[in-house]
Amino acid sequence: MKSLLCCSIATALMASSFLASADVEQRLKQLEKEIEQIRKESVATSSPSKVTLYGSFRPVLTAEDDGNDTALDVRDALSRFGMKGSTSLGESTEAYFVGEWKVKIQDAGDIDGTRLAHVGVRGRYGDVAIGTQRPPHYTLIAEHVDIFNHASSPYAYDQIGPFFIDNSVTYSHSIAGLDFKAAVRSDGPSGEDAQDMLNVGLGFNQQNFYLGVAYLKLTQPGTATEEPGDEQTLLATAASATLGDLYVAAAYQNTEIEPEAGGDSVEGSTLDVSLAYALASGYKVKAGVFDYDDGVDGGASAKFMGYNLTLERQLADNVRVHAEYLSKDIEEADTINALTLGIRYDFSADL
């Protein structure tokens, strides 16, 4: 009888221990869920996770011969500095800002104007931003040939293509190698229906190959007493490929300007071809060919074509030097030849 009682007591204790263990395990799982929920809520209401100060200083020394005079000049190849940061709004969404300003080294290092100043939200359904930004036309077309250390590169695109747009709203979304971008610039009452610019395009990336197309319609602003000005339309395409150490890219634009005063439209084009080949010991050779046709004949024409050759040396991850020879044959003027030496110093620091 005593043995039976002891056995019953032992069985009860084991059952109690098992139930207690199961309860503890269930409670631990519940606590894990509560902690994860608290973490998500904390992330959603957190302050900016990171703010970065960055910049790039790019002084150059240029000897230029325009057919009449030869000048030696310190210039700037688009130096800039800026700040950017972001705040998480959930598991897959974040708000961000970018502010970037020009530094004119050739003008006593003055800060001269804004390159970027916008705020956006990006998530699984795309990226929407408002402010001064890169237009789709640049990121889909010009960016792929813009590989040189020169303020006017890409040389033909530079004549008519936009690099930044203010007062703009942009949207972009990438999926399965396709990159869709759209932008509208609206600046009060000026321009047709208050829409001063419409820019849409599509890019396709597949391994080491890229193909992009873009459409841009720009209405020059009018005044308080005048109708909107000339209307310009750009149709553009770009392609690039990386074949081992060789990079090759081309960008073409067809432009048509319809004068506000009436009369025949003017058609022109730009073509930029860029190549780069990586050598040993941090050296890289680059070459470019460019052609600009403004569609105007006679003395008023600004047509030109030319080429450039560049040798670069990467001294560190954030420092490089270069030498460039540029020849620009202007149809209605003398050929410009220039030799440029420059250094580029990039920096980035989390605050």
ZAMARGU-4260 file (C-alpha; in steps of 0.2 Angstrom, whole numbers, plus 5000, padded with zeros to 4 digits):
<rodrens>
0) 5000/5000/5000 | 5014/5012/5005 | 5023/5007/4988 | 5007/5011/4978 | 5005/5028/4987
5) 5023/5033/4983 | 5021/5028/4965 | 5005/5039/4964 | 5014/5054/4971 | 5029/5052/4959
10) 5017/5051/4944 | 5008/5067/4950 | 5024/5076/4952 | 5030/5071/4935 | 5013/5076/4927
15) 5014/5093/4936 | 5032/5096/4930 | 5027/5092/4912 | 5012/5104/4913 | 5023/5117/4921
20) 5036/5115/4907 | 5023/5116/4893 | 5016/5132/4901 | 5033/5140/4902 | 5037/5136/4884
25) 5020/5143/4879 | 5023/5159/4889 | 5041/5161/4881 | 5033/5160/4864 | 5021/5173/4869
30) 5034/5184/4876 | 5044/5182/4859 | 5029/5188/4849 | 5027/5203/4861 | 5045/5208/4860
35) 5045/5207/4841 | 5029/5218/4840 | 5037/5231/4852 | 5053/5230/4840 | 5042/5234/4825
40) 5033/5248/4833 | 5050/5255/4839 | 5057/5255/4822 | 5042/5263/4814 | 5043/5278/4826
45) 5062/5279/4827 | 5072/5294/4822 | 5083/5294/4806 | 5094/5278/4807 | 5108/5287/4798
50) 5113/5304/4791 | 5128/5304/4780 | 5139/5319/4775 | 5147/5316/4758 | 5156/5326/4744
55) 5168/5326/4729 | 5181/5340/4726 | 5187/5340/4708 | 5199/5354/4703 | 5207/5354/4686
60) 5221/5363/4677 | 5217/5366/4658 | 5227/5373/4644 | 5215/5377/4630 | 5218/5384/4612
65) 5203/5391/4603 | 5212/5395/4587 | 5216/5412/4592 | 5223/5412/4609 | 5230/5399/4621
70) 5225/5400/4640 | 5230/5391/4655 | 5216/5391/4668 | 5211/5382/4685 | 5193/5376/4683
75) 5181/5364/4692 | 5174/5348/4686 | 5158/5348/4696 | 5164/5348/4714 | 5149/5346/4726
80) 5145/5342/4744 | 5129/5336/4752 | 5119/5327/4766 | 5107/5312/4765 | 5097/5302/4778
85) 5083/5290/4780 | 5070/5285/4793 | 5061/5268/4793 | 5042/5268/4791 | 5040/5250/4793
90) 5047/5233/4787 | 5049/5238/4769 | 5046/5257/4768 | 5057/5272/4772 | 5057/5291/4770
95) 5073/5299/4765 | 5080/5316/4761 | 5095/5322/4750 | 5103/5340/4749 | 5117/5343/4738
100) 5126/5359/4733 | 5138/5365/4720 | 5156/5371/4725 | 5164/5382/4712 | 5183/5379/4715
105) 5187/5391/4700 | 5177/5405/4709 | 5186/5406/4726 | 5177/5390/4731 | 5160/5398/4732
110) 5144/5388/4735 | 5135/5392/4720 | 5117/5384/4718 | 5109/5368/4722 | 5111/5351/4713
115) 5099/5341/4724 | 5086/5345/4737 | 5071/5333/4739 | 5062/5322/4751 | 5054/5305/4746
120) 5046/5289/4752 | 5052/5272/4745 | 5044/5255/4747 | 5038/5239/4738 | 5027/5249/4726
125) 5041/5261/4721 | 5049/5278/4725 | 5040/5295/4725 | 5050/5311/4728 | 5047/5330/4728
130) 5060/5343/4725 | 5075/5346/4715 | 5081/5329/4707 | 5089/5320/4693 | 5076/5318/4679
135) 5073/5301/4671 | 5081/5308/4655 | 5098/5309/4664 | 5097/5292/4674 | 5090/5282/4659
140) 5101/5290/4645 | 5115/5302/4649 | 5122/5293/4665 | 5128/5278/4655 | 5140/5289/4644
145) 5144/5301/4658 | 5161/5294/4663 | 5173/5308/4660 | 5181/5321/4672 | 5173/5336/4663
150) 5160/5348/4668 | 5152/5347/4650 | 5152/5328/4649 | 5142/5320/4640 | 5148/5333/4627
155) 5134/5333/4615 | 5120/5328/4627 | 5126/5343/4638 | 5119/5355/4624 | 5101/5351/4626
160) 5098/5337/4639 | 5093/5341/4657 | 5104/5336/4672 | 5093/5342/4686 | 5075/5348/4687
165) 5067/5358/4701 | 5049/5360/4707 | 5047/5341/4701 | 5038/5326/4707 | 5046/5309/4702
170) 5041/5291/4703 | 5051/5276/4699 | 5049/5257/4701 | 5060/5242/4697 | 5055/5224/4694
175) 5063/5210/4686 | 5076/5220/4677 | 5064/5234/4671 | 5066/5251/4678 | 5051/5263/4675
180) 5053/5282/4679 | 5042/5297/4677 | 5043/5315/4682 | 5033/5331/4680 | 5039/5348/4683
185) 5026/5361/4688 | 5030/5379/4692 | 5015/5389/4695 | 5005/5397/4681 | 5019/5396/4668
190) 5020/5383/4655 | 5005/5374/4646 | 4992/5369/4659 | 5005/5373/4673 | 5015/5357/4667
195) 5032/5364/4662 | 5040/5347/4659 | 5034/5329/4657 | 5048/5315/4656 | 5045/5296/4656
200) 5056/5282/4652 | 5060/5263/4654 | 5077/5255/4657 | 5081/5236/4655 | 5096/5228/4664
205) 5101/5211/4661 | 5118/5205/4668 | 5131/5216/4659 | 5119/5224/4646 | 5108/5239/4647
210) 5095/5247/4636 | 5085/5262/4639 | 5072/5274/4631 | 5065/5290/4636 | 5053/5304/4631
215) 5053/5322/4637 | 5042/5336/4633 | 5047/5354/4639 | 5037/5370/4637 | 5047/5386/4640
220) 5039/5397/4653 | 5029/5412/4647 | 5026/5428/4657 | 5012/5437/4664 | 5007/5444/4648
225) 5013/5431/4636 | 5008/5413/4631 | 5019/5398/4635 | 5035/5398/4625 | 5043/5386/4613
230) 5039/5368/4615 | 5053/5356/4614 | 5052/5337/4612 | 5066/5324/4615 | 5066/5306/4611
235) 5081/5297/4617 | 5089/5280/4618 | 5105/5273/4626 | 5114/5256/4627 | 5129/5250/4637
240) 5138/5233/4639 | 5152/5227/4650 | 5163/5214/4642 | 5177/5209/4654 | 5188/5225/4657
245) 5179/5234/4643 | 5164/5246/4645 | 5156/5253/4630 | 5140/5264/4629 | 5131/5276/4617
250) 5117/5288/4619 | 5107/5296/4605 | 5094/5310/4606 | 5082/5317/4593 | 5075/5334/4597
255) 5062/5345/4589 | 5058/5363/4594 | 5041/5371/4589 | 5042/5390/4590 | 5029/5398/4600
260) 5028/5412/4586 | 5024/5399/4573 | 5034/5394/4558 | 5043/5378/4554 | 5049/5367/4568
265) 5068/5364/4570 | 5075/5346/4572 | 5092/5342/4579 | 5101/5327/4587 | 5115/5323/4599
270) 5126/5307/4599 | 5138/5302/4613 | 5149/5286/4613 | 5160/5282/4627 | 5172/5268/4630
275) 5183/5263/4645 | 5196/5249/4647 | 5203/5244/4664 | 5222/5242/4665 | 5234/5235/4678
280) 5240/5245/4693 | 5224/5256/4695 | 5225/5263/4677 | 5211/5265/4666 | 5210/5272/4648
285) 5194/5281/4642 | 5189/5288/4625 | 5174/5297/4618 | 5166/5303/4602 | 5152/5316/4601
290) 5142/5325/4588 | 5129/5339/4591 | 5117/5345/4577 | 5106/5360/4582 | 5096/5359/4565
295) 5102/5376/4560 | 5112/5381/4545 | 5123/5395/4541 | 5132/5407/4553 | 5119/5405/4567
300) 5123/5386/4568 | 5131/5379/4584 | 5135/5362/4577 | 5151/5353/4582 | 5159/5336/4583
305) 5174/5329/4592 | 5183/5317/4602 | 5192/5315/4619 | 5205/5303/4626 | 5208/5301/4645
310) 5220/5292/4656 | 5215/5289/4674 | 5225/5282/4689 | 5216/5277/4705 | 5228/5281/4719
315) 5216/5276/4733 | 5198/5270/4734 | 5193/5289/4735 | 5207/5298/4726 | 5211/5298/4707
320) 5220/5308/4695 | 5218/5310/4676 | 5224/5318/4660 | 5212/5322/4646 | 5215/5328/4628
325) 5199/5335/4620 | 5197/5341/4602 | 5180/5350/4597 | 5178/5355/4579 | 5164/5368/4578
330) 5157/5370/4561 | 5155/5389/4561 | 5171/5393/4571 | 5188/5387/4575 | 5192/5370/4582
335) 5195/5370/4601 | 5209/5359/4608 | 5212/5357/4626 | 5224/5347/4638 | 5217/5345/4656
340) 5226/5338/4672 | 5215/5335/4687 | 5213/5326/4703 | 5197/5320/4712 | 5194/5317/4730
345) 5178/5309/4737 | 5173/5308/4755 | 5158/5301/4765 | 5155/5300/4784 | 5141/5294/4794
350) 5135/5307/4807
</rodrens>
